[in-house]
Amino acid sequence: MKIKNLNTLALRSLTILCALAIASIGHAPMAAAQENWVQTYYNGAHTGYNPDEKTLGVGNVSSLQLLWADSVAGGVTNFAVDGGVVYATGQSNNLVALNASTGAQLWSVNNGGNGGENGDGAIATGGGLVFAHCYFPDTGGSAYGAICAYRAKTGKMVWQYSNPCNCLPEADVESPLVFANGVVYFGYSTGGGGQTHGIYAVKAATGKLLWGYGAYNNSLNIGAAAVGGSDVYLDYGNPPVIPAEIVALTTSNGTLTWTAPISTVNAEVSVSDGVVYASSEWTGTDATLYALKATTGATLWSYTYGTESWCGGAEAPSPPAIAKGVVYFQGVDGNLYALKAKNGSLIWVDSPNESLCDQFRSSPSIANGVVYISGGDDADFASNTTAYNAATGALLWGSPSPHGTLYTPPVVVNGILYFASPGDAICESICAYSLP
């Protein structure tokens, strides 16, 4: 009888302990999944939209405070965030890796180039590598452009793709790189009197050339590519020899799928939900945002807007951002637009303070109902970076740093806003803002 009671007590104790253990496991805090912004414009499609951000939003973005600031020689031109590390290209031949939480420098390498100003260059991460524009001296005392891959952990160069001619003009990268599905795409010219300008695709792991598409033409424009589904899309042409158009090429071998005429070259493209969005440059009278069917190039709708910037001419176009059925784009007139993706109808437009001679200057970045963009104004102050309600266009926050000459798209991940700065006493070259 005594033994039976002891066994019963032991069983009850074990049951209680098991229940407590299960309850403890059930209520244990789960580590939040880490968000990444792996390349300029967020992804290979250039959507500029982080769907995973849940911390910063319309209700609290006005409380942003400086988390850290760091100086990168020459100023930051493009950056990405991957695995808790910020990778940034600078104008002084540098590529750096910074701790995303503290700004502490992890490594820095000389990549021989200026990083590309205002989105002309780009940076991407994938497969443990960082991809960026780079330069090397040739035998004639000049320098040729290349695409390089570096170890994300150490900065050690793994490969470079180039095709130098050891002549003038030397071979160079002609448009920003984009990374998608194990492939790096970029515009390239082979140099010399018989220059071939084209879009190249190389294997991301090795730098091996997979295919190239282009033509001989010393003035042929090759725009930044965007990848969606089985095709890569870009601006291409040199009127009147080659008409201005958006072209679609198969990602597998570079075969031409379709072409679609546009008003002028130097358009910037994004892809989302089977639609290619192309923002054209200023024609002298207006500019247009095109929505093209991704499978055929047929025009679904277009939005033409009219007045040129009031401060020294039109801005260069940048890739539109797309989130939840809305297309956001920085107009070449310096305004910020929100259109319905379905039909191109205007939802709202924001115009900076004319007396400040300020403009919206980068591609927008979207996260959790907020639009972040380089440029804009906060009351009587021309902020470097501003945040707006994505639904209404209402101003929510403006950085205490003024704008400069580098217009890098902001990045929002893990409750932190990162943006480049002209190097003032507050932000230096790159800074991070978070909630208190």
N, C-alpha and C positions, 0 to 999 in steps of 0.2 A: 504494500500500500504506500509506503514511504517512497519507494522507488518510482511508482506510478506518478505520485504527486510531483516528484522532482523532474520526471520526464515531461510532464504537462507544463511545469513552470519554464523549463528550458525551451520548449516549443513555442510558448507564448513570447518569451524574451527574443527568440530568434525571429519570430514574426514581426515584432515591434521594430527590431533593428533593421530588418529588410524593408519595412514600410518607410522608416526614416531615411534609409539610403536611397530608396526610389524617389521619395519626395525631394530629397536633396538634389538628386540628379535632375529631376524634372524642373527644379527652380534654379538650377545653376545658370549664371549669366553666360550667354553665348557671345563669343567674339564676333564683332560685326565684320561682315565681308569687306575686304579692302577694295575700294574703287580705283580705277586707273583711267588716265586720259593719255592713251598710248602714242598719240602723234598730234601734230598741228591739225586743227579742225576736228579733233576727237577720234575720227576713224577714217578708214580708206574711202568711205562714201562722202566725207566732208560734211556730215550732218550737224556737227557742232553742238550736239545734244547729249548730255549725260543723264540717262533715265534712272540711274541708281542713286543719285544724290537725294538724301532725305533730311539732312540736318539743316542746311541753309535754305531758307524759303522766304516767301513774301512777308510773313509775319515777324521775322527776326533779322533779316539782312541789314536793316538800318542800324543794328547794334554791332556791326563788324568792328574789330579792333586789331591793331597791328600785332601779329604773332612773331614774325622775324623779318629781317631785311638783310640782304647780302649784296656785295659788290662783285660784279663780273666785268672784267676788263672790256672796255669798249661798249658796254651795254648789251642787254639780252635781246636777241632778234626772234628766237623761236624756242619753245620748250614743251616738254611732255612730262607726265608723271606716271611712273610705273613701279610697283612693288615698294612703295614708300620712299622713292628717290625721284628728285627733279633732275631731268637732263636738259641742259640749256646750251644753245649755241650763242657765241658772242661775236662782236665785230673785230676783235683783236686776235684772230687766228686761234680761237679757243673753243673747246667743248668741255663742259664741266658737269659733274654730278654732285648734287646737294642732298642732304638729308631733308626729306619733305616736311618733317615735324619741327626741325630746329634750324635749318639753313646751313648747317655745318658742311663744309666742303669735303667730299669723299675722294674725289680725284679730278684732275684737270689735264687735258692733253692739247697740244698744238695741232690743229687740223689744217693749217696753212691758208684758211679762207676767212671771209668776214661773216659767215653765217647766213648771209642773205638778209637784206633789209626788208622790214615790213611785209613779211610773208613770201618774199621772192625765194627765200630758202625755206626749208622745212626740216623737221626732225621726227623720227619715228623709232619705236622700240618693238621688239618681238623676238622670241626664241633666244632670249638671253643676250641679244645684240642691240646696239644703238646705231641707227643709220643717219648719216648727215653728209652734206656737201663738203668737199675738201679740195685742197690744191697741192700740187707738187711742182718743183722746178724741172724744166726740160733742158735739153742739151744746148739750146740756143740762147739761154739766159732769160727766157720767159717762164711762164707757169701755165700748166694745163689743169683744167677742172676735172673732178672725179666724184664718184659716190663712194663713201667709205663705210665699213661696218666695224664697230668697236665692241669689245667685251663690256657688258653692262656693269659687271662687278669691278673691273680694273681699269677700263679705258684703253686696254691694249688693242691695237688695230688687228683685225682678223683678215680683211680683204679690201681691195679697192677695185672699182671698175673704171677704166678710162681708155681712151684711144687717141693718145697724143700724136701730133704730126711733126713736132719739133720745127715748127714754122709759124708764120703769122698770117692771119689770126690763129691762135692756138685753140685746140679743142676745149670745150667747156660745157658745163651743165646749163641748160637753157630754161628749165622750169623746175619747180619744187618737186621733190620726191614724194611718193605715197607708198605705203606698205599695206598689202592685203593678201591673205591666204598664202603666205610663204614666198611672195614675190615683191620686189621693189620696182616701181615704175618711175620714170623721170624723163624729161626732155633733154636731148643732147645734140651738140653739133660737133662734127669730126674735125673741123678746122681746115685751114689752107684755102687755096683758090677754088677748090671743088667741094666746098662745105656741103655736107648732108645734114639737114636738121630733121630730127625725128623723135618719136617716143620709143624708149627702150625698156625692156623688161629683163631683170636679172634675178637669179635665184637668191633668195635672202640668206640662205645658209652658207653659200659659197661665192657669190658674186658672178657666177657663170651666166653669160648672155643666153637668154632663152629666145628672144626675137626682137626685131626692130621694125618700125614703120616710119617712113619719111620720104623726103625727096631733096634733090639738090636745089637749094635756093638760099642765097646769103641773107635774105630778109624774112624767111618763113617764120611765122609765129607758132610756137608750141606752148600751149597753156598747161597749167597744172592739171594733172589727171585726177579723176575720181572713179572709184571702182564700185560697181553694183551688180550682183548676180554674176553672170558669165561674161560681162563686158566691161571695158574700161572706156571712159568718156573724157574728151578734152576739146579745147578750142584749137583751131588749126587753120592756117591760111596766110595769104599775102596778096590781097586784092591789088590790081585786077588779074594778076597772073594766076593765083589760086584764090578762089573766093573765100570770104570769111564764113566759117561753118563750125558746127559741133560735129565731131566724128565719134562713132562707136566702133571699137575694135574688140575682137574676142580675146579674152585673157589667156586662152590656151596657146594661140599662135600668132596673134596680131592681125588676123584677117579682118578686112573692113566689113562691118555689118551694115552701117548706114551713115549718111551725112545729112545734116540739116542746116540750111542757110540762116545766118544771123546778120545783124546790121553792121557789125564791125568786129575786128579781131580784138584780142585781149579780154575775152570773157572769162569768168571764173565759174566753175561748175560744182554741183553737189548732186547726190542721188538719194532718193528715198521713196519707198513704196511704189516702185515701178515708174518713177518720174525723174527725169533729168532737169534740174533747174540751172539756168545759165544767166549770169548777170553780166551784161555787156558794158563796155566803156562808153564814155561820152562821144557822141557823133558830131558834136558841134551845135546841135539843136536839142537833143534829148538822149535818153538812155532807156534800155528795155530789159526787163527780166522775162525770160522765156521758160515755159514749162513744156517739156517734150516727152512723148511716150518713149520709155526706155527701150522697148523692143523694136520700134520702127522709126523713131525720130519725128513722128508727126506732131505738129504743134497742138497742144491741148488748150493753151491760152497764153497770152502775153500781157505784160503790164508796162506801159510806157509812161515815163514821168518826165517833167519838163524843165525846171529851172536849174541853171548851173550854180555851183557854189559861189558864195559871195567873197571868198577869201583866196584869191590867187589861182582860180581855175578848179577844174573838176578833180575829185579824188579818183584813185584807181579802184576798180571794182574788186570785190572779195567774195569768196564762196558764201552763198546763202546758208543759213541754219534752218533746220526743219524739226519741229516738235509738235506732236499732238494735233496734226492737221493744220498747222500754221507755218508759213514761210517767213523768216525774219532776214532782212538783208540791209547792209549799209549801202545806201544809194551813193552814186558818184556825185550827187549834189550835196553830200554831207549830212543828209537826213537818215533816220532809222525807220524802216517800214515793216509792218506786219500785214501779210496778205493771207487770205484763205487758200490753202493748198488745193482745194477742190476746183476753184474757178478763178482765182486771182483777184477777187474783190478785196478792196482795202478795208482793213480792220482799224488800224490807227497808224499815224505817222508822228514822229517826234522830231522837232527841229531845235538845235542848240541855239543859244543866245547869239544873235547876229552881232551885237555890240562887242562881244568877246572874240569875234572872228574865230569861233571854234566849230568843229565838225566831228561827226562820228567817223572813226578812222580805221577800224579793223572789222574783220568778220565777227558777227555776234556769237556768243556762247550761251547755251541755254541749260538750266538745271533747276528742277523743282519749282517751276512757275516763275522763274526770274531770268531776265535777259541781261547778260553782262557784256560790255563792249568798251573798247578803248576809245576815249573821247567822250563828248557830251559835256554838260555843265550842271553844276549844283549851285542854284541861286546865282550869285554874282561871281562865281569862281569856275574857271575852266578846268574841270577835273581830268586827271589822267585816265581814270576808269570809272564807269558809272553802272548802276544796276537799276533795272526797270521792271515793273509788273508786266509779265508776258501777256496777260489778258487785256490790259488797259493802256499800257504805255506809261503809266504814272511813275515818276522818279521815286526810287526807294532809297538810294544811297549814292554818294559820290566820294571818291578817294580824296584825302587831304593833299595828295601830290598833284601838281599840275601836269598837263600833257607836255610831251617833248617831241622828238622826231622819229621814235621807234614805236610802231603800232602793232604790237604783238597781240593776237587773240588771247583773252583771259582764259584761265583754266579753273574749273571748280570740281574738286573731289574730296571726299572724306570730311566734309564740313569746312573746307579751307578754300579760300579764293587766292589764286596766284596771278600776279600780273607783272609786266616789265615796267620800268620807270626810267625817266631821263637821268636819274642819279641825283635826286635832291637829298636834303638832310634827313628826310623821313624814310624814304624807301630805297635809297641807293639804286642798284640796277634791277633787282628783282625782290619782290616782297610777298609775304603771305599774310592774309587777314583771316581771322576766325572769330567765333563768338567768345565773349568773356567767360 
